[in-house]
Amino acid sequence: MSIVPHWFLPTSGDARTIVARRHADRGQAGTTERPADLGYLSQIARAAESLGFHGVLTPTGTYCEDAWLTTAALLRETRTLRYLVAFRPGVLSPTLAAQMASTYQRLSDGRLMLNIVTGGDAVEQQRFGDWADHGERYARTGEFLSVLRAAWGEEPSDFTGDHYTVAGATTLAPPDPLPPVYFGGSSDPALDVAARHADVYLTWGEPPDAVAEKIGRVRKLAAEHGREPRFGIRLHVITRDTAGEAWARASDLLAALDPAEVEQAQAVLRTSESVGQQRMLALHGGRTDQLEISPNLWAGMGLVRGGAGTALVGSHAEVADRVAEYHELGIEEFVLSGYPHLEEAYRVGEDLLPELGRRGLLAPRPA
């Protein structure tokens, strides 16, 4: 079992400071220095490919550009880089999603990965016309994935459930290979969907003991269905030649945050129905004086940014130690990022990945 590194495409814009991202906050991204235009995103994608990242995650929501269209436009900019396309199943027909994925897989020569995002903010969901509650959304996601996979079969498929009734679901031809399904969530309904359907269960960056507990629960549930999913983690990274330089950079990011903005962001994030988001908030409790919540794990990102709110901070060797620690728990795939994403891709790709390679932890680069 080796580590598979991925990077992140900032389709809500990029900056040298933390870009605020809050699904429920009027759909707006924070102030950015670099718009998420095709030219800039192309630079990041080409850098990620040349540096040895296997793929890039592209987020979903009204605060960012559409992941399907953006990554499709980037296909011709790269040759081996895979695209982890995030989308919300509740706002798209599962048969249409199967068709889109099949087409994408053929046009990209097999470079699509799917990140299924059920959604945890009622305000954001209602923008898309989705008024289902938290439990209903996860039940619907399970049915969605059942129809999606059936539509990739050799024969048309029928399905009757509480949320979908489909007759003859099919596509022009099954995608080859089948796109792997990445899925995250911390609630009981989310873990059940992951156990039944996910190829890769993704967690946000929590302390190792919390991650181990979550992995254990998913493994146990999946075994009941005869399944063995892989595991991944979503983390920011601040890696430098020395620990002092890395923590100085974290301090600079913290100093750049307006206390009023932090207060406003925390108020919005507390309204989220996402159990994972509430776990992120609990790591720092809104305080700015106790942000190293575990060795080299810093919760400062989550003061204004929704979603993944923690970063690994330290020297290249220290960050590699923490990556190895998560890897020993069963984490294979690491979805990493840093501000700004272009420069930090080079720092991680030129300094951290070689350190992991020297330890024999890196998976071979894509052919």
Summary of the structure (lengths in Angstrom):
residues: 367
radius of gyration: 19.5
end to end distance: 18.2
largest distance: 60.6
contacts: 1296
relative contact order: 0.16
helix: 44%
strand: 19%
